[in-house]
Amino acid sequence: MSKCEQCIIRQLNSLQHLSKEELVRMSNCKTSKIIKKGDSIFDEGDRLKGVFCIKDGVCKVSKMSENGRNHIISLVTRGDLLGERSLISDETSNLKAIALNDMEVCFIPKEEIMKDLEKNPKFSLSVLKDMASNLKQADNVIVDMAQKTVKQRLAETLLNLEAKFGTNKENVIDVYLSREDIANIIGTATESAIRLLSDLKRNKIIMFKGKNISILNSNELERISQGF
């Protein structure tokens, strides 16, 4: 189990603002675990008792709607913190997090994080900024669902995925999402997502390599996302 003060992952999130002494104390109380692909980190209704630091892997954070359909709110990846709201709220989680691939995560108990929030202003401000950014992202999702067509949302999602995860040596977006996952991001039926992806492929805007997606014409995707 790596020590927090020696872990480079903390440079990617708010933990970079903690002192060596704070990191040593945190390292002594954290737990590390492997989450297998398809397993949950937490479920809706769970009472989170701390924060997860993603050391490796990707998970999808989703919300179940009243009609029983999952909507993916965000994708959380290496270096991200998950569960910050548990620090200031005693409410149960209204979201669930499922591993998209094998993950390594560290769990930091709430009581330890709270000590740093109370004594370290830079750390507290950084956590608040992250939470504000997440709220802004949620606002944008709501607006997109109300104002953009499914085709626009798909184009925007593909561009965002490439920007967030980059491409691998085969020039495909370096994260695998099932067609159902893509549908759950853009808020449509899986069959509709498959049809729209096929249309983009037929128009030579994207191509498939196996089940992975490669963007061939990002300018055209940008145009579609803007409704032109």
Biotite code that builds the C-alpha atoms (Angstrom):
import biotite.structure as struc

atoms = struc.array([
    struc.Atom([0.000, 0.000, 0.000], chain_id="A", res_id=1, res_name="MET", atom_name="CA", element="C"),
    struc.Atom([1.613, 3.268, -1.114], chain_id="A", res_id=2, res_name="SER", atom_name="CA", element="C"),
    struc.Atom([1.989, 6.174, 1.286], chain_id="A", res_id=3, res_name="LYS", atom_name="CA", element="C"),
    struc.Atom([-0.052, 9.316, 0.570], chain_id="A", res_id=4, res_name="CYS", atom_name="CA", element="C"),
    struc.Atom([2.980, 11.594, 0.944], chain_id="A", res_id=5, res_name="GLU", atom_name="CA", element="C"),
    struc.Atom([4.795, 9.596, -1.769], chain_id="A", res_id=6, res_name="GLN", atom_name="CA", element="C"),
    struc.Atom([1.837, 9.140, -4.141], chain_id="A", res_id=7, res_name="CYS", atom_name="CA", element="C"),
    struc.Atom([1.893, 11.243, -7.328], chain_id="A", res_id=8, res_name="ILE", atom_name="CA", element="C"),
    struc.Atom([-1.884, 10.907, -7.703], chain_id="A", res_id=9, res_name="ILE", atom_name="CA", element="C"),
    struc.Atom([-2.455, 13.518, -4.999], chain_id="A", res_id=10, res_name="ARG", atom_name="CA", element="C"),
    struc.Atom([-0.941, 16.129, -7.332], chain_id="A", res_id=11, res_name="GLN", atom_name="CA", element="C"),
    struc.Atom([-4.054, 15.706, -9.516], chain_id="A", res_id=12, res_name="LEU", atom_name="CA", element="C"),
    struc.Atom([-6.581, 16.702, -6.848], chain_id="A", res_id=13, res_name="ASN", atom_name="CA", element="C"),
    struc.Atom([-7.147, 18.730, -3.682], chain_id="A", res_id=14, res_name="SER", atom_name="CA", element="C"),
    struc.Atom([-4.846, 16.503, -1.611], chain_id="A", res_id=15, res_name="LEU", atom_name="CA", element="C"),
    struc.Atom([-1.882, 18.383, -3.104], chain_id="A", res_id=16, res_name="GLN", atom_name="CA", element="C"),
    struc.Atom([-2.629, 21.183, -0.637], chain_id="A", res_id=17, res_name="HIS", atom_name="CA", element="C"),
    struc.Atom([-2.037, 19.020, 2.436], chain_id="A", res_id=18, res_name="LEU", atom_name="CA", element="C"),
    struc.Atom([1.206, 19.196, 4.389], chain_id="A", res_id=19, res_name="SER", atom_name="CA", element="C"),
    struc.Atom([3.518, 16.220, 4.765], chain_id="A", res_id=20, res_name="LYS", atom_name="CA", element="C"),
    struc.Atom([2.353, 15.765, 8.353], chain_id="A", res_id=21, res_name="GLU", atom_name="CA", element="C"),
    struc.Atom([-1.304, 15.768, 7.272], chain_id="A", res_id=22, res_name="GLU", atom_name="CA", element="C"),
    struc.Atom([-0.563, 13.272, 4.505], chain_id="A", res_id=23, res_name="LEU", atom_name="CA", element="C"),
    struc.Atom([1.295, 10.957, 6.881], chain_id="A", res_id=24, res_name="VAL", atom_name="CA", element="C"),
    struc.Atom([-1.670, 10.982, 9.265], chain_id="A", res_id=25, res_name="ARG", atom_name="CA", element="C"),
    struc.Atom([-4.059, 10.325, 6.357], chain_id="A", res_id=26, res_name="MET", atom_name="CA", element="C"),
    struc.Atom([-1.894, 7.489, 5.064], chain_id="A", res_id=27, res_name="SER", atom_name="CA", element="C"),
    struc.Atom([-2.115, 5.752, 8.431], chain_id="A", res_id=28, res_name="ASN", atom_name="CA", element="C"),
    struc.Atom([-5.927, 5.664, 8.368], chain_id="A", res_id=29, res_name="CYS", atom_name="CA", element="C"),
    struc.Atom([-6.766, 5.130, 4.681], chain_id="A", res_id=30, res_name="LYS", atom_name="CA", element="C"),
    struc.Atom([-7.613, 1.777, 3.133], chain_id="A", res_id=31, res_name="THR", atom_name="CA", element="C"),
    struc.Atom([-6.819, 0.693, -0.423], chain_id="A", res_id=32, res_name="SER", atom_name="CA", element="C"),
    struc.Atom([-8.854, -1.754, -2.436], chain_id="A", res_id=33, res_name="LYS", atom_name="CA", element="C"),
    struc.Atom([-9.294, -3.182, -5.924], chain_id="A", res_id=34, res_name="ILE", atom_name="CA", element="C"),
    struc.Atom([-12.732, -2.735, -7.505], chain_id="A", res_id=35, res_name="ILE", atom_name="CA", element="C"),
    struc.Atom([-13.435, -5.215, -10.281], chain_id="A", res_id=36, res_name="LYS", atom_name="CA", element="C"),
    struc.Atom([-15.060, -4.165, -13.546], chain_id="A", res_id=37, res_name="LYS", atom_name="CA", element="C"),
    struc.Atom([-18.838, -4.002, -13.095], chain_id="A", res_id=38, res_name="GLY", atom_name="CA", element="C"),
    struc.Atom([-18.689, -3.843, -9.294], chain_id="A", res_id=39, res_name="ASP", atom_name="CA", element="C"),
    struc.Atom([-20.073, -0.870, -7.392], chain_id="A", res_id=40, res_name="SER", atom_name="CA", element="C"),
    struc.Atom([-18.028, 1.534, -5.299], chain_id="A", res_id=41, res_name="ILE", atom_name="CA", element="C"),
    struc.Atom([-21.245, 2.725, -3.665], chain_id="A", res_id=42, res_name="PHE", atom_name="CA", element="C"),
    struc.Atom([-24.975, 2.578, -4.436], chain_id="A", res_id=43, res_name="ASP", atom_name="CA", element="C"),
    struc.Atom([-27.895, 4.959, -4.214], chain_id="A", res_id=44, res_name="GLU", atom_name="CA", element="C"),
    struc.Atom([-29.056, 5.064, -0.612], chain_id="A", res_id=45, res_name="GLY", atom_name="CA", element="C"),
    struc.Atom([-25.631, 4.289, 0.856], chain_id="A", res_id=46, res_name="ASP", atom_name="CA", element="C"),
    struc.Atom([-24.407, 6.556, 3.614], chain_id="A", res_id=47, res_name="ARG", atom_name="CA", element="C"),
    struc.Atom([-20.873, 7.449, 2.604], chain_id="A", res_id=48, res_name="LEU", atom_name="CA", element="C"),
    struc.Atom([-18.442, 7.671, 5.466], chain_id="A", res_id=49, res_name="LYS", atom_name="CA", element="C"),
    struc.Atom([-15.573, 9.252, 3.599], chain_id="A", res_id=50, res_name="GLY", atom_name="CA", element="C"),
    struc.Atom([-13.975, 10.082, 0.277], chain_id="A", res_id=51, res_name="VAL", atom_name="CA", element="C"),
    struc.Atom([-12.576, 7.845, -2.447], chain_id="A", res_id=52, res_name="PHE", atom_name="CA", element="C"),
    struc.Atom([-9.376, 8.801, -4.266], chain_id="A", res_id=53, res_name="CYS", atom_name="CA", element="C"),
    struc.Atom([-9.151, 7.133, -7.672], chain_id="A", res_id=54, res_name="ILE", atom_name="CA", element="C"),
    struc.Atom([-5.630, 5.763, -8.111], chain_id="A", res_id=55, res_name="LYS", atom_name="CA", element="C"),
    struc.Atom([-6.337, 3.915, -11.349], chain_id="A", res_id=56, res_name="ASP", atom_name="CA", element="C"),
    struc.Atom([-9.305, 3.082, -13.569], chain_id="A", res_id=57, res_name="GLY", atom_name="CA", element="C"),
    struc.Atom([-12.599, 4.705, -14.541], chain_id="A", res_id=58, res_name="VAL", atom_name="CA", element="C"),
    struc.Atom([-16.076, 4.574, -13.004], chain_id="A", res_id=59, res_name="CYS", atom_name="CA", element="C"),
    struc.Atom([-19.450, 5.879, -14.110], chain_id="A", res_id=60, res_name="LYS", atom_name="CA", element="C"),
    struc.Atom([-21.548, 7.884, -11.676], chain_id="A", res_id=61, res_name="VAL", atom_name="CA", element="C"),
    struc.Atom([-25.256, 7.553, -12.406], chain_id="A", res_id=62, res_name="SER", atom_name="CA", element="C"),
    struc.Atom([-28.741, 8.329, -11.129], chain_id="A", res_id=63, res_name="LYS", atom_name="CA", element="C"),
    struc.Atom([-31.811, 6.103, -11.521], chain_id="A", res_id=64, res_name="MET", atom_name="CA", element="C"),
    struc.Atom([-34.827, 8.015, -12.830], chain_id="A", res_id=65, res_name="SER", atom_name="CA", element="C"),
    struc.Atom([-38.409, 7.383, -11.777], chain_id="A", res_id=66, res_name="GLU", atom_name="CA", element="C"),
    struc.Atom([-39.048, 5.417, -14.993], chain_id="A", res_id=67, res_name="ASN", atom_name="CA", element="C"),
    struc.Atom([-36.239, 3.018, -14.101], chain_id="A", res_id=68, res_name="GLY", atom_name="CA", element="C"),
    struc.Atom([-33.657, 4.332, -16.563], chain_id="A", res_id=69, res_name="ARG", atom_name="CA", element="C"),
    struc.Atom([-30.096, 5.065, -15.500], chain_id="A", res_id=70, res_name="ASN", atom_name="CA", element="C"),
    struc.Atom([-28.632, 8.410, -16.446], chain_id="A", res_id=71, res_name="HIS", atom_name="CA", element="C"),
    struc.Atom([-24.841, 8.711, -16.324], chain_id="A", res_id=72, res_name="ILE", atom_name="CA", element="C"),
    struc.Atom([-23.959, 12.001, -14.657], chain_id="A", res_id=73, res_name="ILE", atom_name="CA", element="C"),
    struc.Atom([-20.190, 11.830, -14.987], chain_id="A", res_id=74, res_name="SER", atom_name="CA", element="C"),
    struc.Atom([-17.167, 9.646, -15.579], chain_id="A", res_id=75, res_name="LEU", atom_name="CA", element="C"),
    struc.Atom([-14.611, 9.682, -12.781], chain_id="A", res_id=76, res_name="VAL", atom_name="CA", element="C"),
    struc.Atom([-11.040, 8.741, -13.557], chain_id="A", res_id=77, res_name="THR", atom_name="CA", element="C"),
    struc.Atom([-7.471, 8.576, -12.251], chain_id="A", res_id=78, res_name="ARG", atom_name="CA", element="C"),
    struc.Atom([-6.700, 11.394, -9.839], chain_id="A", res_id=79, res_name="GLY", atom_name="CA", element="C"),
    struc.Atom([-10.308, 12.363, -9.143], chain_id="A", res_id=80, res_name="ASP", atom_name="CA", element="C"),
    struc.Atom([-11.912, 12.426, -5.712], chain_id="A", res_id=81, res_name="LEU", atom_name="CA", element="C"),
    struc.Atom([-15.336, 10.850, -5.289], chain_id="A", res_id=82, res_name="LEU", atom_name="CA", element="C"),
    struc.Atom([-17.851, 11.442, -2.527], chain_id="A", res_id=83, res_name="GLY", atom_name="CA", element="C"),
    struc.Atom([-16.860, 14.953, -1.413], chain_id="A", res_id=84, res_name="GLU", atom_name="CA", element="C"),
    struc.Atom([-20.470, 15.829, -0.644], chain_id="A", res_id=85, res_name="ARG", atom_name="CA", element="C"),
    struc.Atom([-20.415, 13.318, 2.196], chain_id="A", res_id=86, res_name="SER", atom_name="CA", element="C"),
    struc.Atom([-18.042, 15.700, 3.969], chain_id="A", res_id=87, res_name="LEU", atom_name="CA", element="C"),
    struc.Atom([-20.668, 18.404, 4.453], chain_id="A", res_id=88, res_name="ILE", atom_name="CA", element="C"),
    struc.Atom([-23.885, 16.404, 4.308], chain_id="A", res_id=89, res_name="SER", atom_name="CA", element="C"),
    struc.Atom([-25.190, 13.527, 6.377], chain_id="A", res_id=90, res_name="ASP", atom_name="CA", element="C"),
    struc.Atom([-27.654, 12.581, 3.656], chain_id="A", res_id=91, res_name="GLU", atom_name="CA", element="C"),
    struc.Atom([-27.485, 9.221, 1.936], chain_id="A", res_id=92, res_name="THR", atom_name="CA", element="C"),
    struc.Atom([-26.067, 9.165, -1.581], chain_id="A", res_id=93, res_name="SER", atom_name="CA", element="C"),
    struc.Atom([-28.486, 9.877, -4.418], chain_id="A", res_id=94, res_name="ASN", atom_name="CA", element="C"),
    struc.Atom([-25.993, 8.467, -6.936], chain_id="A", res_id=95, res_name="LEU", atom_name="CA", element="C"),
    struc.Atom([-24.199, 5.197, -7.563], chain_id="A", res_id=96, res_name="LYS", atom_name="CA", element="C"),
    struc.Atom([-20.702, 4.552, -8.885], chain_id="A", res_id=97, res_name="ALA", atom_name="CA", element="C"),
    struc.Atom([-19.864, 1.477, -10.985], chain_id="A", res_id=98, res_name="ILE", atom_name="CA", element="C"),
    struc.Atom([-16.390, 0.502, -12.207], chain_id="A", res_id=99, res_name="ALA", atom_name="CA", element="C"),
    struc.Atom([-16.029, 0.534, -16.010], chain_id="A", res_id=100, res_name="LEU", atom_name="CA", element="C"),
    struc.Atom([-12.775, -1.389, -15.701], chain_id="A", res_id=101, res_name="ASN", atom_name="CA", element="C"),
    struc.Atom([-10.661, -2.782, -12.888], chain_id="A", res_id=102, res_name="ASP", atom_name="CA", element="C"),
    struc.Atom([-9.921, 0.059, -10.487], chain_id="A", res_id=103, res_name="MET", atom_name="CA", element="C"),
    struc.Atom([-7.627, 0.817, -7.591], chain_id="A", res_id=104, res_name="GLU", atom_name="CA", element="C"),
    struc.Atom([-9.093, 3.244, -5.076], chain_id="A", res_id=105, res_name="VAL", atom_name="CA", element="C"),
    struc.Atom([-8.134, 4.575, -1.673], chain_id="A", res_id=106, res_name="CYS", atom_name="CA", element="C"),
    struc.Atom([-10.804, 5.295, 0.925], chain_id="A", res_id=107, res_name="PHE", atom_name="CA", element="C"),
    struc.Atom([-10.185, 8.136, 3.388], chain_id="A", res_id=108, res_name="ILE", atom_name="CA", element="C"),
    struc.Atom([-12.517, 8.273, 6.414], chain_id="A", res_id=109, res_name="PRO", atom_name="CA", element="C"),
    struc.Atom([-14.645, 11.382, 6.803], chain_id="A", res_id=110, res_name="LYS", atom_name="CA", element="C"),
    struc.Atom([-13.358, 12.220, 10.272], chain_id="A", res_id=111, res_name="GLU", atom_name="CA", element="C"),
    struc.Atom([-9.782, 12.437, 8.991], chain_id="A", res_id=112, res_name="GLU", atom_name="CA", element="C"),
    struc.Atom([-10.682, 14.667, 6.031], chain_id="A", res_id=113, res_name="ILE", atom_name="CA", element="C"),
    struc.Atom([-12.738, 16.918, 8.323], chain_id="A", res_id=114, res_name="MET", atom_name="CA", element="C"),
    struc.Atom([-9.670, 17.645, 10.445], chain_id="A", res_id=115, res_name="LYS", atom_name="CA", element="C"),
    struc.Atom([-7.911, 19.013, 7.359], chain_id="A", res_id=116, res_name="ASP", atom_name="CA", element="C"),
    struc.Atom([-10.949, 20.948, 6.141], chain_id="A", res_id=117, res_name="LEU", atom_name="CA", element="C"),
    struc.Atom([-11.108, 22.727, 9.509], chain_id="A", res_id=118, res_name="GLU", atom_name="CA", element="C"),
    struc.Atom([-7.390, 23.543, 9.743], chain_id="A", res_id=119, res_name="LYS", atom_name="CA", element="C"),
    struc.Atom([-6.152, 23.933, 6.150], chain_id="A", res_id=120, res_name="ASN", atom_name="CA", element="C"),
    struc.Atom([-7.798, 26.815, 4.221], chain_id="A", res_id=121, res_name="PRO", atom_name="CA", element="C"),
    struc.Atom([-6.099, 26.013, 0.897], chain_id="A", res_id=122, res_name="LYS", atom_name="CA", element="C"),
    struc.Atom([-7.348, 22.448, 1.048], chain_id="A", res_id=123, res_name="PHE", atom_name="CA", element="C"),
    struc.Atom([-10.868, 23.549, 2.015], chain_id="A", res_id=124, res_name="SER", atom_name="CA", element="C"),
    struc.Atom([-11.028, 26.075, -0.838], chain_id="A", res_id=125, res_name="LEU", atom_name="CA", element="C"),
    struc.Atom([-9.818, 23.494, -3.351], chain_id="A", res_id=126, res_name="SER", atom_name="CA", element="C"),
    struc.Atom([-12.493, 20.993, -2.267], chain_id="A", res_id=127, res_name="VAL", atom_name="CA", element="C"),
    struc.Atom([-15.164, 23.707, -2.552], chain_id="A", res_id=128, res_name="LEU", atom_name="CA", element="C"),
    struc.Atom([-13.948, 24.650, -6.033], chain_id="A", res_id=129, res_name="LYS", atom_name="CA", element="C"),
    struc.Atom([-14.194, 21.004, -7.127], chain_id="A", res_id=130, res_name="ASP", atom_name="CA", element="C"),
    struc.Atom([-17.728, 20.773, -5.782], chain_id="A", res_id=131, res_name="MET", atom_name="CA", element="C"),
    struc.Atom([-18.672, 24.008, -7.557], chain_id="A", res_id=132, res_name="ALA", atom_name="CA", element="C"),
    struc.Atom([-17.255, 22.627, -10.795], chain_id="A", res_id=133, res_name="SER", atom_name="CA", element="C"),
    struc.Atom([-19.331, 19.465, -10.382], chain_id="A", res_id=134, res_name="ASN", atom_name="CA", element="C"),
    struc.Atom([-22.456, 21.555, -9.822], chain_id="A", res_id=135, res_name="LEU", atom_name="CA", element="C"),
    struc.Atom([-21.713, 23.573, -12.957], chain_id="A", res_id=136, res_name="LYS", atom_name="CA", element="C"),
    struc.Atom([-21.344, 20.352, -14.919], chain_id="A", res_id=137, res_name="GLN", atom_name="CA", element="C"),
    struc.Atom([-24.689, 19.124, -13.579], chain_id="A", res_id=138, res_name="ALA", atom_name="CA", element="C"),
    struc.Atom([-26.304, 22.421, -14.600], chain_id="A", res_id=139, res_name="ASP", atom_name="CA", element="C"),
    struc.Atom([-24.920, 22.032, -18.117], chain_id="A", res_id=140, res_name="ASN", atom_name="CA", element="C"),
    struc.Atom([-26.323, 18.495, -18.343], chain_id="A", res_id=141, res_name="VAL", atom_name="CA", element="C"),
    struc.Atom([-29.783, 19.754, -17.378], chain_id="A", res_id=142, res_name="ILE", atom_name="CA", element="C"),
    struc.Atom([-29.656, 22.542, -19.982], chain_id="A", res_id=143, res_name="VAL", atom_name="CA", element="C"),
    struc.Atom([-28.414, 20.179, -22.704], chain_id="A", res_id=144, res_name="ASP", atom_name="CA", element="C"),
    struc.Atom([-31.200, 17.708, -21.978], chain_id="A", res_id=145, res_name="MET", atom_name="CA", element="C"),
    struc.Atom([-33.779, 20.469, -22.282], chain_id="A", res_id=146, res_name="ALA", atom_name="CA", element="C"),
    struc.Atom([-32.422, 22.362, -25.270], chain_id="A", res_id=147, res_name="GLN", atom_name="CA", element="C"),
    struc.Atom([-30.330, 20.026, -27.429], chain_id="A", res_id=148, res_name="LYS", atom_name="CA", element="C"),
    struc.Atom([-31.414, 17.174, -29.655], chain_id="A", res_id=149, res_name="THR", atom_name="CA", element="C"),
    struc.Atom([-30.163, 13.646, -29.024], chain_id="A", res_id=150, res_name="VAL", atom_name="CA", element="C"),
    struc.Atom([-27.891, 13.942, -32.075], chain_id="A", res_id=151, res_name="LYS", atom_name="CA", element="C"),
    struc.Atom([-26.368, 17.151, -30.707], chain_id="A", res_id=152, res_name="GLN", atom_name="CA", element="C"),
    struc.Atom([-25.823, 15.538, -27.315], chain_id="A", res_id=153, res_name="ARG", atom_name="CA", element="C"),
    struc.Atom([-24.151, 12.525, -28.920], chain_id="A", res_id=154, res_name="LEU", atom_name="CA", element="C"),
    struc.Atom([-21.760, 14.701, -30.930], chain_id="A", res_id=155, res_name="ALA", atom_name="CA", element="C"),
    struc.Atom([-20.893, 16.742, -27.848], chain_id="A", res_id=156, res_name="GLU", atom_name="CA", element="C"),
    struc.Atom([-20.390, 13.597, -25.765], chain_id="A", res_id=157, res_name="THR", atom_name="CA", element="C"),
    struc.Atom([-17.956, 12.071, -28.266], chain_id="A", res_id=158, res_name="LEU", atom_name="CA", element="C"),
    struc.Atom([-15.926, 15.279, -28.351], chain_id="A", res_id=159, res_name="LEU", atom_name="CA", element="C"),
    struc.Atom([-15.908, 15.464, -24.549], chain_id="A", res_id=160, res_name="ASN", atom_name="CA", element="C"),
    struc.Atom([-14.805, 11.837, -24.239], chain_id="A", res_id=161, res_name="LEU", atom_name="CA", element="C"),
    struc.Atom([-11.882, 12.395, -26.593], chain_id="A", res_id=162, res_name="GLU", atom_name="CA", element="C"),
    struc.Atom([-10.905, 15.586, -24.751], chain_id="A", res_id=163, res_name="ALA", atom_name="CA", element="C"),
    struc.Atom([-11.059, 13.864, -21.341], chain_id="A", res_id=164, res_name="LYS", atom_name="CA", element="C"),
    struc.Atom([-9.477, 10.497, -22.150], chain_id="A", res_id=165, res_name="PHE", atom_name="CA", element="C"),
    struc.Atom([-7.480, 11.166, -25.312], chain_id="A", res_id=166, res_name="GLY", atom_name="CA", element="C"),
    struc.Atom([-6.784, 8.475, -27.904], chain_id="A", res_id=167, res_name="THR", atom_name="CA", element="C"),
    struc.Atom([-4.616, 5.377, -27.779], chain_id="A", res_id=168, res_name="ASN", atom_name="CA", element="C"),
    struc.Atom([-2.080, 4.111, -30.325], chain_id="A", res_id=169, res_name="LYS", atom_name="CA", element="C"),
    struc.Atom([-4.938, 2.832, -32.507], chain_id="A", res_id=170, res_name="GLU", atom_name="CA", element="C"),
    struc.Atom([-6.405, 6.366, -32.537], chain_id="A", res_id=171, res_name="ASN", atom_name="CA", element="C"),
    struc.Atom([-9.589, 5.340, -30.753], chain_id="A", res_id=172, res_name="VAL", atom_name="CA", element="C"),
    struc.Atom([-11.035, 7.127, -27.725], chain_id="A", res_id=173, res_name="ILE", atom_name="CA", element="C"),
    struc.Atom([-9.109, 5.683, -24.800], chain_id="A", res_id=174, res_name="ASP", atom_name="CA", element="C"),
    struc.Atom([-12.089, 4.564, -22.738], chain_id="A", res_id=175, res_name="VAL", atom_name="CA", element="C"),
    struc.Atom([-14.568, 1.849, -23.610], chain_id="A", res_id=176, res_name="TYR", atom_name="CA", element="C"),
    struc.Atom([-18.239, 2.602, -23.144], chain_id="A", res_id=177, res_name="LEU", atom_name="CA", element="C"),
    struc.Atom([-20.963, 0.190, -24.149], chain_id="A", res_id=178, res_name="SER", atom_name="CA", element="C"),
    struc.Atom([-23.665, 1.452, -26.459], chain_id="A", res_id=179, res_name="ARG", atom_name="CA", element="C"),
    struc.Atom([-25.994, 1.340, -23.460], chain_id="A", res_id=180, res_name="GLU", atom_name="CA", element="C"),
    struc.Atom([-23.582, 3.536, -21.492], chain_id="A", res_id=181, res_name="ASP", atom_name="CA", element="C"),
    struc.Atom([-23.490, 6.071, -24.329], chain_id="A", res_id=182, res_name="ILE", atom_name="CA", element="C"),
    struc.Atom([-27.286, 6.037, -24.452], chain_id="A", res_id=183, res_name="ALA", atom_name="CA", element="C"),
    struc.Atom([-27.393, 6.627, -20.692], chain_id="A", res_id=184, res_name="ASN", atom_name="CA", element="C"),
    struc.Atom([-25.113, 9.642, -21.053], chain_id="A", res_id=185, res_name="ILE", atom_name="CA", element="C"),
    struc.Atom([-27.136, 11.316, -23.799], chain_id="A", res_id=186, res_name="ILE", atom_name="CA", element="C"),
    struc.Atom([-30.519, 10.331, -22.388], chain_id="A", res_id=187, res_name="GLY", atom_name="CA", element="C"),
    struc.Atom([-32.001, 8.092, -25.047], chain_id="A", res_id=188, res_name="THR", atom_name="CA", element="C"),
    struc.Atom([-32.793, 4.452, -25.787], chain_id="A", res_id=189, res_name="ALA", atom_name="CA", element="C"),
    struc.Atom([-29.880, 2.179, -26.669], chain_id="A", res_id=190, res_name="THR", atom_name="CA", element="C"),
    struc.Atom([-31.401, 1.502, -30.099], chain_id="A", res_id=191, res_name="GLU", atom_name="CA", element="C"),
    struc.Atom([-31.481, 5.222, -30.866], chain_id="A", res_id=192, res_name="SER", atom_name="CA", element="C"),
    struc.Atom([-27.851, 5.647, -29.827], chain_id="A", res_id=193, res_name="ALA", atom_name="CA", element="C"),
    struc.Atom([-26.812, 2.745, -32.061], chain_id="A", res_id=194, res_name="ILE", atom_name="CA", element="C"),
    struc.Atom([-28.704, 4.229, -35.005], chain_id="A", res_id=195, res_name="ARG", atom_name="CA", element="C"),
    struc.Atom([-27.156, 7.670, -34.547], chain_id="A", res_id=196, res_name="LEU", atom_name="CA", element="C"),
    struc.Atom([-23.656, 6.219, -34.233], chain_id="A", res_id=197, res_name="LEU", atom_name="CA", element="C"),
    struc.Atom([-24.230, 4.261, -37.439], chain_id="A", res_id=198, res_name="SER", atom_name="CA", element="C"),
    struc.Atom([-25.313, 7.470, -39.181], chain_id="A", res_id=199, res_name="ASP", atom_name="CA", element="C"),
    struc.Atom([-22.107, 9.190, -38.094], chain_id="A", res_id=200, res_name="LEU", atom_name="CA", element="C"),
    struc.Atom([-20.095, 6.231, -39.338], chain_id="A", res_id=201, res_name="LYS", atom_name="CA", element="C"),
    struc.Atom([-21.886, 6.197, -42.684], chain_id="A", res_id=202, res_name="ARG", atom_name="CA", element="C"),
    struc.Atom([-21.101, 9.899, -43.109], chain_id="A", res_id=203, res_name="ASN", atom_name="CA", element="C"),
    struc.Atom([-17.430, 9.203, -42.320], chain_id="A", res_id=204, res_name="LYS", atom_name="CA", element="C"),
    struc.Atom([-17.460, 11.391, -39.209], chain_id="A", res_id=205, res_name="ILE", atom_name="CA", element="C"),
    struc.Atom([-16.460, 8.512, -36.937], chain_id="A", res_id=206, res_name="ILE", atom_name="CA", element="C"),
    struc.Atom([-15.360, 4.931, -37.468], chain_id="A", res_id=207, res_name="MET", atom_name="CA", element="C"),
    struc.Atom([-15.515, 1.775, -35.387], chain_id="A", res_id=208, res_name="PHE", atom_name="CA", element="C"),
    struc.Atom([-12.534, -0.373, -34.477], chain_id="A", res_id=209, res_name="LYS", atom_name="CA", element="C"),
    struc.Atom([-14.176, -3.345, -32.882], chain_id="A", res_id=210, res_name="GLY", atom_name="CA", element="C"),
    struc.Atom([-16.529, -1.750, -30.361], chain_id="A", res_id=211, res_name="LYS", atom_name="CA", element="C"),
    struc.Atom([-14.308, 1.286, -29.874], chain_id="A", res_id=212, res_name="ASN", atom_name="CA", element="C"),
    struc.Atom([-14.857, 4.646, -31.551], chain_id="A", res_id=213, res_name="ILE", atom_name="CA", element="C"),
    struc.Atom([-12.422, 6.795, -33.507], chain_id="A", res_id=214, res_name="SER", atom_name="CA", element="C"),
    struc.Atom([-13.290, 10.375, -34.464], chain_id="A", res_id=215, res_name="ILE", atom_name="CA", element="C"),
    struc.Atom([-12.433, 11.135, -38.094], chain_id="A", res_id=216, res_name="LEU", atom_name="CA", element="C"),
    struc.Atom([-13.918, 14.609, -38.434], chain_id="A", res_id=217, res_name="ASN", atom_name="CA", element="C"),
    struc.Atom([-13.995, 16.570, -35.183], chain_id="A", res_id=218, res_name="SER", atom_name="CA", element="C"),
    struc.Atom([-14.966, 19.790, -36.995], chain_id="A", res_id=219, res_name="ASN", atom_name="CA", element="C"),
    struc.Atom([-18.140, 18.180, -38.297], chain_id="A", res_id=220, res_name="GLU", atom_name="CA", element="C"),
    struc.Atom([-18.926, 16.776, -34.847], chain_id="A", res_id=221, res_name="LEU", atom_name="CA", element="C"),
    struc.Atom([-18.493, 20.262, -33.413], chain_id="A", res_id=222, res_name="GLU", atom_name="CA", element="C"),
    struc.Atom([-20.827, 21.650, -36.067], chain_id="A", res_id=223, res_name="ARG", atom_name="CA", element="C"),
    struc.Atom([-23.461, 19.013, -35.246], chain_id="A", res_id=224, res_name="ILE", atom_name="CA", element="C"),
    struc.Atom([-23.137, 19.669, -31.513], chain_id="A", res_id=225, res_name="SER", atom_name="CA", element="C"),
    struc.Atom([-23.925, 23.340, -32.129], chain_id="A", res_id=226, res_name="GLN", atom_name="CA", element="C"),
    struc.Atom([-27.016, 22.470, -34.155], chain_id="A", res_id=227, res_name="GLY", atom_name="CA", element="C"),
    struc.Atom([-25.694, 23.485, -37.575], chain_id="A", res_id=228, res_name="PHE", atom_name="CA", element="C"),
])
